[in-house]
């Protein structure tokens, strides 16, 4: 349907309010997974502080980009959180 296409293409969220006042939100699955991952990563104080430090370093230009090929060659394996 067009509503789903709009949600996916425009990264929109669509909120439906039920008669009893409760709401249901439809959104792109990638956006939802990103929110859940952010909540998970922020749920531990030490991890949240580590992430904030990384963001600070990124914004101040203190970081260097690591080539993905180097990571693969060094045996780095990405692991899913879910």
Secondary structure by P-SEA (a helix, b strand, c coil): caaaaaaaaacbbbbbbccccbbbbbccaaaaaaaaaaaaaaccaaaaaaaaaaaaaaaaccbbbbbaaaaaaabbbbbbcc
